Amino acid sequence: MVLVSATFLSWALTTEEARAGDVIAVAILMIAAAKVRLVGLHFMQLRDAPGLLRGMFELYVVALFMALVGLFLAA
């Protein structure tokens, strides 16, 4: 239900007429990163993985989010 709700929230944000388009785009990227983290932790069972593997995954999610936001804002 959480993933479906997050998807609906992302969709709802895209349908808003926004003056602050950058803020909404970053919010959608943040929701997407949270969804990636949830899928990794629960469906790929990284929640119970060794600390190093889980830490690398968490770092990957954060780095990917930061890179995407940086590229979006630089464009």
All heavy atoms as a GROMACS GRO file, in nm:
protein
  565
    1MET      N    1   0.081  -0.119   0.000
    1MET     CA    2   0.000   0.000   0.000
    1MET      C    3   0.086   0.127   0.000
    1MET      O    4   0.045   0.227  -0.056
    1MET     CB    5  -0.088   0.002   0.125
    1MET     CG    6  -0.231  -0.050   0.113
    1MET     SD    7  -0.308  -0.045  -0.044
    1MET     CE    8  -0.419   0.087  -0.024
    2VAL      N    9   0.201   0.119   0.066
    2VAL     CA   10   0.287   0.237   0.074
    2VAL      C   11   0.339   0.275  -0.065
    2VAL      O   12   0.338   0.393  -0.102
    2VAL     CB   13   0.404   0.212   0.171
    2VAL    CG1   14   0.501   0.328   0.170
    2VAL    CG2   15   0.352   0.189   0.312
    3LEU      N   16   0.382   0.176  -0.142
    3LEU     CA   17   0.432   0.205  -0.277
    3LEU      C   18   0.322   0.262  -0.366
    3LEU      O   19   0.346   0.354  -0.445
    3LEU     CB   20   0.493   0.080  -0.339
    3LEU     CG   21   0.623   0.031  -0.276
    3LEU    CD1   22   0.665  -0.101  -0.339
    3LEU    CD2   23   0.732   0.134  -0.290
    4VAL      N   24   0.203   0.208  -0.354
    4VAL     CA   25   0.091   0.258  -0.434
    4VAL      C   26   0.059   0.402  -0.393
    4VAL      O   27   0.035   0.488  -0.479
    4VAL     CB   28  -0.033   0.167  -0.419
    4VAL    CG1   29  -0.154   0.227  -0.487
    4VAL    CG2   30  -0.003   0.029  -0.475
    5SER      N   31   0.059   0.428  -0.265
    5SER     CA   32   0.032   0.564  -0.216
    5SER      C   33   0.139   0.662  -0.264
    5SER      O   34   0.107   0.775  -0.304
    5SER     CB   35   0.026   0.566  -0.064
    5SER     OG   36  -0.078   0.483  -0.019
    6ALA      N   37   0.265   0.619  -0.261
    6ALA     CA   38   0.373   0.706  -0.307
    6ALA      C   39   0.361   0.733  -0.457
    6ALA      O   40   0.387   0.844  -0.503
    6ALA     CB   41   0.508   0.642  -0.275
    7THR      N   42   0.321   0.631  -0.533
    7THR     CA   43   0.301   0.650  -0.676
    7THR      C   44   0.187   0.747  -0.701
    7THR      O   45   0.198   0.836  -0.787
    7THR     CB   46   0.271   0.515  -0.744
    7THR    OG1   47   0.382   0.428  -0.721
    7THR    CG2   48   0.250   0.532  -0.893
    8PHE      N   49   0.079   0.733  -0.628
    8PHE     CA   50  -0.034   0.826  -0.643
    8PHE      C   51   0.007   0.968  -0.606
    8PHE      O   52  -0.031   1.064  -0.674
    8PHE     CB   53  -0.152   0.780  -0.557
    8PHE     CG   54  -0.270   0.872  -0.568
    8PHE    CD1   55  -0.348   0.874  -0.682
    8PHE    CD2   56  -0.300   0.960  -0.465
    8PHE    CE1   57  -0.456   0.961  -0.694
    8PHE    CE2   58  -0.408   1.046  -0.475
    8PHE     CZ   59  -0.486   1.047  -0.590
    9LEU      N   60   0.086   0.983  -0.499
    9LEU     CA   61   0.132   1.115  -0.458
    9LEU      C   62   0.218   1.178  -0.568
    9LEU      O   63   0.203   1.297  -0.600
    9LEU     CB   64   0.209   1.106  -0.327
    9LEU     CG   65   0.266   1.237  -0.273
    9LEU    CD1   66   0.156   1.339  -0.249
    9LEU    CD2   67   0.346   1.212  -0.147
   10SER      N   68   0.308   1.100  -0.628
   10SER     CA   69   0.391   1.150  -0.738
   10SER      C   70   0.304   1.195  -0.854
   10SER      O   71   0.326   1.301  -0.913
   10SER     CB   72   0.488   1.043  -0.787
   10SER     OG   73   0.579   1.009  -0.688
   11TRP      N   74   0.206   1.114  -0.888
   11TRP     CA   75   0.115   1.149  -0.997
   11TRP      C   76   0.038   1.276  -0.965
   11TRP      O   77   0.022   1.363  -1.049
   11TRP     CB   78   0.019   1.033  -1.024
   11TRP     CG   79  -0.084   1.067  -1.126
   11TRP    CD1   80  -0.069   1.069  -1.260
   11TRP    CD2   81  -0.218   1.107  -1.098
   11TRP    NE1   82  -0.187   1.107  -1.319
   11TRP    CE2   83  -0.280   1.131  -1.222
   11TRP    CE3   84  -0.292   1.124  -0.982
   11TRP    CZ2   85  -0.412   1.173  -1.232
   11TRP    CZ3   86  -0.423   1.165  -0.992
   11TRP    CH2   87  -0.482   1.188  -1.116
   12ALA      N   88  -0.009   1.286  -0.841
   12ALA     CA   89  -0.086   1.405  -0.801
   12ALA      C   90   0.000   1.530  -0.807
   12ALA      O   91  -0.049   1.637  -0.845
   12ALA     CB   92  -0.141   1.385  -0.660
   13LEU      N   93   0.126   1.518  -0.773
   13LEU     CA   94   0.215   1.634  -0.780
   13LEU      C   95   0.237   1.679  -0.924
   13LEU      O   96   0.253   1.798  -0.950
   13LEU     CB   97   0.349   1.603  -0.714
   13LEU     CG   98   0.348   1.596  -0.562
   13LEU    CD1   99   0.484   1.550  -0.511
   13LEU    CD2  100   0.311   1.730  -0.501
   14THR      N  101   0.238   1.585  -1.018
   14THR     CA  102   0.261   1.623  -1.158
   14THR      C  103   0.139   1.691  -1.218
   14THR      O  104   0.153   1.763  -1.316
   14THR     CB  105   0.297   1.502  -1.245
   14THR    OG1  106   0.188   1.409  -1.245
   14THR    CG2  107   0.422   1.434  -1.196
   15THR      N  108   0.023   1.668  -1.162
   15THR     CA  109  -0.098   1.729  -1.218
   15THR      C  110  -0.123   1.868  -1.162
   15THR      O  111  -0.211   1.938  -1.211
   15THR     CB  112  -0.221   1.640  -1.193
   15THR    OG1  113  -0.238   1.623  -1.053
   15THR    CG2  114  -0.205   1.506  -1.260
   16GLU      N  115  -0.050   1.906  -1.061
   16GLU     CA  116  -0.067   2.040  -1.002
   16GLU      C  117  -0.008   2.144  -1.097
   16GLU      O  118   0.096   2.123  -1.158
   16GLU     CB  119   0.006   2.049  -0.868
   16GLU     CG  120  -0.054   1.964  -0.760
   16GLU     CD  121  -0.189   2.013  -0.714
   16GLU    OE1  122  -0.207   2.136  -0.704
   16GLU    OE2  123  -0.276   1.930  -0.690
   17GLU      N  124  -0.076   2.256  -1.107
   17GLU     CA  125  -0.016   2.368  -1.178
   17GLU      C  126   0.072   2.439  -1.076
   17GLU      O  127   0.022   2.499  -0.982
   17GLU     CB  128  -0.123   2.462  -1.231
   17GLU     CG  129  -0.194   2.404  -1.351
   17GLU     CD  130  -0.270   2.512  -1.425
   17GLU    OE1  131  -0.227   2.628  -1.424
   17GLU    OE2  132  -0.373   2.476  -1.482
   18ALA      N  133   0.202   2.428  -1.099
   18ALA     CA  134   0.294   2.476  -0.997
   18ALA      C  135   0.377   2.593  -1.048
   18ALA      O  136   0.427   2.590  -1.158
   18ALA     CB  137   0.386   2.362  -0.955
   19ARG      N  138   0.389   2.689  -0.964
   19ARG     CA  139   0.481   2.799  -0.994
   19ARG      C  140   0.622   2.757  -0.959
   19ARG      O  141   0.717   2.801  -1.020
   19ARG     CB  142   0.442   2.923  -0.915
   19ARG     CG  143   0.312   2.985  -0.963
   19ARG     CD  144   0.270   3.093  -0.871
   19ARG     NE  145   0.223   3.026  -0.749
   19ARG     CZ  146   0.154   3.083  -0.655
   19ARG    NH1  147   0.127   3.211  -0.665
   19ARG    NH2  148   0.113   3.018  -0.551
   20ALA      N  149   0.635   2.674  -0.859
   20ALA     CA  150   0.767   2.627  -0.815
   20ALA      C  151   0.791   2.488  -0.872
   20ALA      O  152   0.791   2.388  -0.802
   20ALA     CB  153   0.772   2.626  -0.663
   21GLY      N  154   0.810   2.481  -1.003
   21GLY     CA  155   0.828   2.352  -1.070
   21GLY      C  156   0.948   2.276  -1.022
   21GLY      O  157   0.946   2.153  -1.015
   22ASP      N  158   1.057   2.346  -0.989
   22ASP     CA  159   1.178   2.278  -0.942
   22ASP      C  160   1.153   2.208  -0.809
   22ASP      O  161   1.200   2.096  -0.786
   22ASP     CB  162   1.293   2.376  -0.927
   22ASP     CG  163   1.347   2.423  -1.060
   22ASP    OD1  164   1.310   2.365  -1.163
   22ASP    OD2  165   1.428   2.519  -1.060
   23VAL      N  166   1.078   2.271  -0.722
   23VAL     CA  167   1.050   2.212  -0.590
   23VAL      C  168   0.968   2.085  -0.607
   23VAL      O  169   0.996   1.983  -0.543
   23VAL     CB  170   0.976   2.313  -0.499
   23VAL    CG1  171   0.932   2.249  -0.370
   23VAL    CG2  172   1.064   2.433  -0.473
   24ILE      N  173   0.870   2.088  -0.694
   24ILE     CA  174   0.786   1.970  -0.717
   24ILE      C  175   0.867   1.859  -0.782
   24ILE      O  176   0.854   1.743  -0.745
   24ILE     CB  177   0.662   2.007  -0.800
   24ILE    CG1  178   0.569   2.089  -0.712
   24ILE    CG2  179   0.592   1.883  -0.852
   24ILE    CD1  180   0.442   2.131  -0.775
   25ALA      N  181   0.954   1.894  -0.876
   25ALA     CA  182   1.037   1.793  -0.941
   25ALA      C  183   1.130   1.726  -0.841
   25ALA      O  184   1.147   1.603  -0.842
   25ALA     CB  185   1.117   1.855  -1.054
   26VAL      N  186   1.190   1.803  -0.752
   26VAL     CA  187   1.278   1.745  -0.649
   26VAL      C  188   1.196   1.659  -0.554
   26VAL      O  189   1.242   1.552  -0.511
   26VAL     CB  190   1.354   1.857  -0.575
   26VAL    CG1  191   1.428   1.802  -0.453
   26VAL    CG2  192   1.453   1.925  -0.670
   27ALA      N  193   1.075   1.701  -0.521
   27ALA     CA  194   0.988   1.620  -0.434
   27ALA      C  195   0.955   1.487  -0.500
   27ALA      O  196   0.956   1.381  -0.434
   27ALA     CB  197   0.860   1.695  -0.401
   28ILE      N  198   0.930   1.488  -0.630
   28ILE     CA  199   0.901   1.363  -0.701
   28ILE      C  200   1.023   1.273  -0.704
   28ILE      O  201   1.012   1.151  -0.685
   28ILE     CB  202   0.849   1.395  -0.843
   28ILE    CG1  203   0.710   1.458  -0.834
   28ILE    CG2  204   0.845   1.269  -0.929
   28ILE    CD1  205   0.658   1.513  -0.964
   29LEU      N  206   1.141   1.331  -0.722
   29LEU     CA  207   1.264   1.251  -0.718
   29LEU      C  208   1.287   1.193  -0.578
   29LEU      O  209   1.334   1.080  -0.564
   29LEU     CB  210   1.384   1.335  -0.761
   29LEU     CG  211   1.393   1.368  -0.909
   29LEU    CD1  212   1.505   1.468  -0.935
   29LEU    CD2  213   1.413   1.241  -0.990
   30MET      N  214   1.251   1.269  -0.476
   30MET     CA  215   1.266   1.220  -0.339
   30MET      C  216   1.170   1.103  -0.313
   30MET      O  217   1.209   1.004  -0.250
   30MET     CB  218   1.239   1.332  -0.239
   30MET     CG  219   1.270   1.296  -0.097
   30MET     SD  220   1.241   1.432   0.019
   30MET     CE  221   1.354   1.554  -0.044
   31ILE      N  222   1.049   1.113  -0.364
   31ILE     CA  223   0.953   1.002  -0.350
   31ILE      C  224   1.005   0.880  -0.424
   31ILE      O  225   0.997   0.768  -0.373
   31ILE     CB  226   0.815   1.046  -0.401
   31ILE    CG1  227   0.755   1.153  -0.309
   31ILE    CG2  228   0.721   0.926  -0.411
   31ILE    CD1  229   0.632   1.220  -0.365
   32ALA      N  230   1.062   0.901  -0.543
   32ALA     CA  231   1.116   0.788  -0.620
   32ALA      C  232   1.231   0.722  -0.545
   32ALA      O  233   1.241   0.598  -0.542
   32ALA     CB  234   1.162   0.836  -0.757
   33ALA      N  235   1.318   0.801  -0.483
   33ALA     CA  236   1.429   0.744  -0.407
   33ALA      C  237   1.378   0.665  -0.287
   33ALA      O  238   1.430   0.558  -0.254
   33ALA     CB  239   1.523   0.856  -0.361
   34ALA      N  240   1.274   0.716  -0.222
   34ALA     CA  241   1.216   0.643  -0.109
   34ALA      C  242   1.155   0.510  -0.156
   34ALA      O  243   1.166   0.409  -0.086
   34ALA     CB  244   1.109   0.728  -0.041
   35LYS      N  245   1.095   0.512  -0.275
   35LYS     CA  246   1.038   0.388  -0.328
   35LYS      C  247   1.148   0.287  -0.361
   35LYS      O  248   1.133   0.168  -0.334
   35LYS     CB  249   0.953   0.418  -0.453
   35LYS     CG  250   0.822   0.487  -0.420
   35LYS     CD  251   0.748   0.534  -0.542
   35LYS     CE  252   0.713   0.423  -0.636
   35LYS     NZ  253   0.634   0.468  -0.752
   36VAL      N  254   1.259   0.334  -0.418
   36VAL     CA  255   1.372   0.245  -0.447
   36VAL      C  256   1.422   0.183  -0.317
   36VAL      O  257   1.450   0.063  -0.310
   36VAL     CB  258   1.485   0.321  -0.519
   36VAL    CG1  259   1.614   0.241  -0.522
   36VAL    CG2  260   1.442   0.358  -0.660
   37ARG      N  261   1.433   0.264  -0.214
   37ARG     CA  262   1.481   0.214  -0.085
   37ARG      C  263   1.385   0.109  -0.028
   37ARG      O  264   1.428   0.005   0.021
   37ARG     CB  265   1.496   0.330   0.012
   37ARG     CG  266   1.553   0.288   0.145
   37ARG     CD  267   1.577   0.410   0.235
   37ARG     NE  268   1.633   0.367   0.360
   37ARG     CZ  269   1.561   0.328   0.465
   37ARG    NH1  270   1.430   0.329   0.459
   37ARG    NH2  271   1.620   0.289   0.576
   38LEU      N  272   1.256   0.137  -0.035
   38LEU     CA  273   1.157   0.041   0.017
   38LEU      C  274   1.163  -0.092  -0.059
   38LEU      O  275   1.158  -0.199   0.002
   38LEU     CB  276   1.017   0.099   0.009
   38LEU     CG  277   0.982   0.205   0.113
   38LEU    CD1  278   0.846   0.266   0.081
   38LEU    CD2  279   0.983   0.145   0.251
   39VAL      N  280   1.173  -0.084  -0.191
   39VAL     CA  281   1.181  -0.207  -0.271
   39VAL      C  282   1.307  -0.285  -0.235
   39VAL      O  283   1.304  -0.406  -0.217
   39VAL     CB  284   1.176  -0.175  -0.422
   39VAL    CG1  285   1.215  -0.295  -0.505
   39VAL    CG2  286   1.037  -0.126  -0.461
   40GLY      N  287   1.419  -0.213  -0.223
   40GLY     CA  288   1.545  -0.280  -0.188
   40GLY      C  289   1.540  -0.346  -0.051
   40GLY      O  290   1.584  -0.460  -0.034
   41LEU      N  291   1.487  -0.275   0.045
   41LEU     CA  292   1.486  -0.328   0.181
   41LEU      C  293   1.386  -0.442   0.200
   41LEU      O  294   1.415  -0.540   0.268
   41LEU     CB  295   1.455  -0.216   0.281
   41LEU     CG  296   1.563  -0.110   0.298
   41LEU    CD1  297   1.518  -0.005   0.399
   41LEU    CD2  298   1.695  -0.170   0.339
   42HIS      N  299   1.270  -0.430   0.138
   42HIS     CA  300   1.166  -0.529   0.166
   42HIS      C  301   1.158  -0.640   0.062
   42HIS      O  302   1.147  -0.757   0.099
   42HIS     CB  303   1.031  -0.458   0.180
   42HIS     CG  304   1.028  -0.364   0.296
   42HIS    ND1  305   1.020  -0.408   0.426
   42HIS    CD2  306   1.036  -0.230   0.302
   42HIS    CE1  307   1.023  -0.305   0.507
   42HIS    NE2  308   1.032  -0.195   0.434
   43PHE      N  309   1.163  -0.606  -0.066
   43PHE     CA  310   1.145  -0.709  -0.167
   43PHE      C  311   1.276  -0.779  -0.204
   43PHE      O  312   1.276  -0.893  -0.247
   43PHE     CB  313   1.078  -0.652  -0.292
   43PHE     CG  314   0.939  -0.605  -0.266
   43PHE    CD1  315   0.909  -0.471  -0.262
   43PHE    CD2  316   0.837  -0.696  -0.244
   43PHE    CE1  317   0.780  -0.427  -0.237
   43PHE    CE2  318   0.708  -0.654  -0.217
   43PHE     CZ  319   0.680  -0.520  -0.214
   44MET      N  320   1.388  -0.706  -0.190
   44MET     CA  321   1.518  -0.768  -0.216
   44MET      C  322   1.582  -0.815  -0.086
   44MET      O  323   1.696  -0.862  -0.085
   44MET     CB  324   1.609  -0.668  -0.288
   44MET     CG  325   1.556  -0.629  -0.425
   44MET     SD  326   1.649  -0.497  -0.505
   44MET     CE  327   1.808  -0.571  -0.523
   45GLN      N  328   1.512  -0.800   0.024
   45GLN     CA  329   1.549  -0.847   0.156
   45GLN      C  330   1.684  -0.794   0.204
   45GLN      O  331   1.759  -0.862   0.273
   45GLN     CB  332   1.546  -1.000   0.161
   45GLN     CG  333   1.408  -1.054   0.131
   45GLN     CD  334   1.401  -1.204   0.128
   45GLN    OE1  335   1.503  -1.272   0.137
   45GLN    NE2  336   1.281  -1.255   0.116
   46LEU      N  337   1.713  -0.671   0.169
   46LEU     CA  338   1.837  -0.609   0.217
   46LEU      C  339   1.823  -0.563   0.362
   46LEU      O  340   1.922  -0.526   0.424
   46LEU     CB  341   1.876  -0.491   0.127
   46LEU     CG  342   1.926  -0.531  -0.010
   46LEU    CD1  343   1.942  -0.409  -0.098
   46LEU    CD2  344   2.056  -0.608   0.000
   47ARG      N  345   1.703  -0.566   0.412
   47ARG     CA  346   1.679  -0.528   0.552
   47ARG      C  347   1.757  -0.620   0.646
   47ARG      O  348   1.809  -0.577   0.748
   47ARG     CB  349   1.529  -0.536   0.580
   47ARG     CG  350   1.488  -0.512   0.720
   47ARG     CD  351   1.339  -0.528   0.738
   47ARG     NE  352   1.296  -0.658   0.685
   47ARG     CZ  353   1.186  -0.680   0.615
   47ARG    NH1  354   1.107  -0.579   0.587
   47ARG    NH2  355   1.154  -0.799   0.572
   48ASP      N  356   1.769  -0.748   0.608
   48ASP     CA  357   1.840  -0.846   0.691
   48ASP      C  358   1.979  -0.878   0.639
   48ASP      O  359   2.042  -0.972   0.684
   48ASP     CB  360   1.758  -0.975   0.698
   48ASP     CG  361   1.620  -0.952   0.758
   48ASP    OD1  362   1.610  -0.869   0.850
   48ASP    OD2  363   1.524  -1.016   0.712
   49ALA      N  364   2.028  -0.800   0.542
   49ALA     CA  365   2.159  -0.825   0.482
   49ALA      C  366   2.270  -0.781   0.578
   49ALA      O  367   2.246  -0.704   0.672
   49ALA     CB  368   2.171  -0.750   0.351
   50PRO      N  369   2.392  -0.829   0.554
   50PRO     CA  370   2.505  -0.781   0.635
   50PRO      C  371   2.517  -0.629   0.627
   50PRO      O  372   2.479  -0.567   0.526
   50PRO     CB  373   2.625  -0.849   0.570
   50PRO     CG  374   2.570  -0.969   0.501
   50PRO     CD  375   2.432  -0.931   0.458
   51GLY      N  376   2.572  -0.572   0.731
   51GLY     CA  377   2.579  -0.426   0.742
   51GLY      C  378   2.647  -0.358   0.625
   51GLY      O  379   2.602  -0.253   0.580
   52LEU      N  380   2.754  -0.417   0.574
   52LEU     CA  381   2.827  -0.355   0.464
   52LEU      C  382   2.740  -0.349   0.338
   52LEU      O  383   2.734  -0.246   0.270
   52LEU     CB  384   2.956  -0.431   0.435
   52LEU     CG  385   3.041  -0.377   0.320
   52LEU    CD1  386   3.087  -0.235   0.351
   52LEU    CD2  387   3.158  -0.469   0.295
   53LEU      N  388   2.671  -0.458   0.307
   53LEU     CA  389   2.586  -0.461   0.188
   53LEU      C  390   2.470  -0.362   0.201
   53LEU      O  391   2.440  -0.288   0.107
   53LEU     CB  392   2.533  -0.602   0.165
   53LEU     CG  393   2.446  -0.623   0.042
   53LEU    CD1  394   2.523  -0.587  -0.084
   53LEU    CD2  395   2.398  -0.767   0.035
   54ARG      N  396   2.408  -0.361   0.317
   54ARG     CA  397   2.297  -0.267   0.337
   54ARG      C  398   2.347  -0.123   0.331
   54ARG      O  399   2.284  -0.036   0.272
   54ARG     CB  400   2.227  -0.294   0.469
   54ARG     CG  401   2.111  -0.201   0.488
   54ARG     CD  402   2.028  -0.230   0.607
   54ARG     NE  403   1.925  -0.128   0.621
   54ARG     CZ  404   1.832  -0.131   0.711
   54ARG    NH1  405   1.823  -0.233   0.793
   54ARG    NH2  406   1.745  -0.034   0.718
   55GLY      N  407   2.462  -0.098   0.391
   55GLY     CA  408   2.518   0.037   0.388
   55GLY      C  409   2.552   0.082   0.247
   55GLY      O  410   2.529   0.197   0.210
   56MET      N  411   2.604  -0.010   0.167
   56MET     CA  412   2.635   0.024   0.028
   56MET      C  413   2.507   0.056  -0.050
   56MET      O  414   2.505   0.147  -0.132
   56MET     CB  415   2.711  -0.090  -0.039
   56MET     CG  416   2.854  -0.104   0.008
   56MET     SD  417   2.941  -0.249  -0.052
   56MET     CE  418   2.911  -0.244  -0.226
   57PHE      N  419   2.402  -0.020  -0.022
   57PHE     CA  420   2.274   0.007  -0.088
   57PHE      C  421   2.218   0.142  -0.046
   57PHE      O  422   2.173   0.221  -0.130
   57PHE     CB  423   2.173  -0.104  -0.057
   57PHE     CG  424   2.036  -0.075  -0.112
   57PHE    CD1  425   2.012  -0.082  -0.248
   57PHE    CD2  426   1.934  -0.037  -0.027
   57PHE    CE1  427   1.886  -0.054  -0.299
   57PHE    CE2  428   1.807  -0.008  -0.077
   57PHE     CZ  429   1.784  -0.017  -0.214
   58GLU      N  430   2.222   0.171   0.083
   58GLU     CA  431   2.173   0.300   0.132
   58GLU      C  432   2.253   0.415   0.070
   58GLU      O  433   2.196   0.517   0.028
   58GLU     CB  434   2.180   0.307   0.284
   58GLU     CG  435   2.099   0.202   0.357
   58GLU     CD  436   1.953   0.238   0.373
   58GLU    OE1  437   1.911   0.345   0.327
   58GLU    OE2  438   1.882   0.158   0.434
   59LEU      N  439   2.385   0.399   0.062
   59LEU     CA  440   2.470   0.500   0.002
   59LEU      C  441   2.437   0.517  -0.147
   59LEU      O  442   2.434   0.629  -0.198
   59LEU     CB  443   2.617   0.463   0.020
   59LEU     CG  444   2.718   0.562  -0.036
   59LEU    CD1  445   2.707   0.696   0.038
   59LEU    CD2  446   2.858   0.506  -0.023
   60TYR      N  447   2.410   0.406  -0.215
   60TYR     CA  448   2.373   0.411  -0.356
   60TYR      C  449   2.246   0.492  -0.375
   60TYR      O  450   2.238   0.576  -0.466
   60TYR     CB  451   2.354   0.269  -0.409
   60TYR     CG  452   2.286   0.262  -0.542
   60TYR    CD1  453   2.354   0.295  -0.659
   60TYR    CD2  454   2.153   0.225  -0.552
   60TYR    CE1  455   2.290   0.290  -0.782
   60TYR    CE2  456   2.089   0.221  -0.674
   60TYR     CZ  457   2.158   0.252  -0.789
   60TYR     OH  458   2.094   0.248  -0.910
   61VAL      N  459   2.146   0.468  -0.292
   61VAL     CA  460   2.019   0.540  -0.305
   61VAL      C  461   2.041   0.690  -0.283
   61VAL      O  462   1.992   0.772  -0.361
   61VAL     CB  463   1.913   0.484  -0.208
   61VAL    CG1  464   1.788   0.572  -0.207
   61VAL    CG2  465   1.878   0.341  -0.244
   62VAL      N  466   2.116   0.726  -0.182
   62VAL     CA  467   2.141   0.867  -0.153
   62VAL      C  468   2.222   0.932  -0.265
   62VAL      O  469   2.191   1.041  -0.310
   62VAL     CB  470   2.210   0.884  -0.015
   62VAL    CG1  471   2.258   1.026   0.005
   62VAL    CG2  472   2.117   0.841   0.097
   63ALA      N  473   2.328   0.862  -0.311
   63ALA     CA  474   2.412   0.917  -0.417
   63ALA      C  475   2.334   0.934  -0.547
   63ALA      O  476   2.349   1.035  -0.617
   63ALA     CB  477   2.533   0.827  -0.439
   64LEU      N  478   2.250   0.837  -0.579
   64LEU     CA  479   2.169   0.846  -0.700
   64LEU      C  480   2.072   0.964  -0.691
   64LEU      O  481   2.057   1.040  -0.786
   64LEU     CB  482   2.093   0.716  -0.723
   64LEU     CG  483   2.007   0.710  -0.848
   64LEU    CD1  484   2.094   0.719  -0.972
   64LEU    CD2  485   1.927   0.581  -0.849
   65PHE      N  486   2.008   0.979  -0.576
   65PHE     CA  487   1.916   1.091  -0.557
   65PHE      C  488   1.989   1.224  -0.572
   65PHE      O  489   1.942   1.314  -0.643
   65PHE     CB  490   1.850   1.081  -0.419
   65PHE     CG  491   1.772   1.204  -0.382
   65PHE    CD1  492   1.654   1.235  -0.446
   65PHE    CD2  493   1.818   1.289  -0.283
   65PHE    CE1  494   1.582   1.349  -0.413
   65PHE    CE2  495   1.748   1.403  -0.249
   65PHE     CZ  496   1.629   1.433  -0.314
   66MET      N  497   2.104   1.237  -0.507
   66MET     CA  498   2.180   1.363  -0.513
   66MET      C  499   2.225   1.392  -0.656
   66MET      O  500   2.220   1.506  -0.701
   66MET     CB  501   2.300   1.357  -0.419
   66MET     CG  502   2.262   1.341  -0.273
   66MET     SD  503   2.172   1.480  -0.208
   66MET     CE  504   2.305   1.591  -0.179
   67ALA      N  505   2.270   1.289  -0.728
   67ALA     CA  506   2.316   1.308  -0.866
   67ALA      C  507   2.200   1.351  -0.955
   67ALA      O  508   2.214   1.443  -1.037
   67ALA     CB  509   2.379   1.179  -0.918
   68LEU      N  510   2.085   1.288  -0.941
   68LEU     CA  511   1.970   1.323  -1.023
   68LEU      C  512   1.921   1.464  -0.994
   68LEU      O  513   1.889   1.539  -1.086
   68LEU     CB  514   1.857   1.222  -1.003
   68LEU     CG  515   1.879   1.084  -1.064
   68LEU    CD1  516   1.767   0.991  -1.024
   68LEU    CD2  517   1.893   1.093  -1.214
   69VAL      N  518   1.916   1.501  -0.868
   69VAL     CA  519   1.875   1.637  -0.831
   69VAL      C  520   1.976   1.739  -0.885
   69VAL      O  521   1.939   1.842  -0.942
   69VAL     CB  522   1.858   1.651  -0.678
   69VAL    CG1  523   1.844   1.797  -0.638
   69VAL    CG2  524   1.737   1.572  -0.633
   70GLY      N  525   2.104   1.707  -0.870
   70GLY     CA  526   2.208   1.798  -0.920
   70GLY      C  527   2.199   1.816  -1.071
   70GLY      O  528   2.209   1.929  -1.121
   71LEU      N  529   2.182   1.707  -1.143
   71LEU     CA  530   2.170   1.716  -1.288
   71LEU      C  531   2.043   1.792  -1.328
   71LEU      O  532   2.045   1.873  -1.423
   71LEU     CB  533   2.167   1.576  -1.350
   71LEU     CG  534   2.301   1.504  -1.352
   71LEU    CD1  535   2.281   1.358  -1.395
   71LEU    CD2  536   2.399   1.574  -1.444
   72PHE      N  537   1.934   1.769  -1.257
   72PHE     CA  538   1.810   1.839  -1.289
   72PHE      C  539   1.823   1.989  -1.266
   72PHE      O  540   1.782   2.070  -1.350
   72PHE     CB  541   1.694   1.783  -1.207
   72PHE     CG  542   1.567   1.858  -1.229
   72PHE    CD1  543   1.493   1.838  -1.343
   72PHE    CD2  544   1.524   1.952  -1.136
   72PHE    CE1  545   1.375   1.909  -1.366
   72PHE    CE2  546   1.407   2.023  -1.157
   72PHE     CZ  547   1.333   2.001  -1.272
   73LEU      N  548   1.880   2.026  -1.153
   73LEU     CA  549   1.890   2.168  -1.121
   73LEU      C  550   1.994   2.239  -1.207
   73LEU      O  551   1.984   2.359  -1.230
   73LEU     CB  552   1.922   2.187  -0.972
   73LEU     CG  553   1.810   2.141  -0.877
   73LEU    CD1  554   1.856   2.156  -0.733
   73LEU    CD2  555   1.681   2.217  -0.902
   74ALA      N  556   2.094   2.165  -1.255
   74ALA     CA  557   2.197   2.225  -1.341
   74ALA      C  558   2.146   2.247  -1.484
   74ALA      O  559   2.199   2.333  -1.555
   74ALA     CB  560   2.321   2.136  -1.345
   75ALA      N  561   2.043   2.173  -1.522
   75ALA     CA  562   1.993   2.184  -1.661
   75ALA      C  563   1.906   2.305  -1.679
   75ALA      O  564   1.856   2.367  -1.594
   75ALA     CB  565   1.914   2.059  -1.696
   0.00000   0.00000   0.00000
